[in-house]
Amino acid sequence: MPKKAQKAMVVLDLTGGLPRIETSKNVHSITEVDSTILVVHFAVPFRDELYRCDVIPSEPVRFDIKARSKDGIGVKLATPWPRRVKIVCEQI
């Protein structure tokens, strides 16, 4: 039987001063770097850096993947930030 692909998912509320996790799967925590980059820290690291991520903001906004490791991913969102954002990652 093929091994199931590892996944991580988080929905963030960005309306307050700091990002707040609304719901998550395989996400340990979120940190904000320089008020521009959100770093998602995985609870269980991926086996390598070859995974894909979808960033789904509640309002149209530009974003860029700034860093990727087995332990997490950094996402830069343009300002003003959307009210909410969903980030879904899956090992490929």
N, C-alpha and C positions, 0 to 999 in steps of 0.2 A: 504494500500500500504506500503511495507517495506521501512524503512528509507534508503536513499542512503548512502553508505559508505564514510566516510571522506577520502580525499586524500591530499597529498602534493607532489610536484615535483620540482626539481631544476636541471639545467644544469650549471656547473661551468667551467670557463676557469681558468686553473691553471698555465698558461705560464708566467704570470707576477709575481711581488713580492708578491701580495696579491690575494687571490681567488676573481674572478669577476663573478657575476651572469649574465649568458647569457639570460636565460629565467626561469620563475618560475610560480608556482601556489600554493597558500596558504603558501608562504615562505616570512617572514618579512625581515630576514637578515641572514648573515653568519658571524661567527667569527672564527678566527684561534687561537688555544691555544697551546703555546709552539712550534710553527712551525710544529706540528705533527698531531693535531686533528682539524677537521673541525666541527663546531657546527652549525647545521641548526635550525634556530628559526622559528617556525610556526606562521603565521599571526593569524589563528584561532586555538586554542589548540585542540588536540584530546580529546575525552571523558575520556580516560585512557591510560595506558602504553601498552596496548595489541594491538599493530599494527605491521605490517611487513614492512620491508624496503628492497629494492633491490639497490645495489650499482653497477653501470655499468661504469667501467673505459674505456678510449679510448685505453689504452695499458694494458697488463697483469700486475697486481700489487696486492700484498696482502693487505687486509683491515680487520678491526675489528670494530664492534659496541662497543663503549666504554661507552656510557651513553644513557639513554632513559628516557624521561619524557613526560607528556602531552604537554609541550611547545616546545619540540625540541629533536634532536638526535645528538650525537657526534660520528663521524666516524674517525678512525685513518687509514691513508693510509701510506703504506711503501714508502720509498724514493728510487729512485727518483719518484716524483709524476707523474702521467699521465698528458698529455696535457689537457684533459677534463674528467669530471666525471658527470654522471647523478645519482641522488638519488631520488628514488620514494618510498613513504610511503603510506600505506593504512590501515585504521582501519579494524580489523578482528572481 
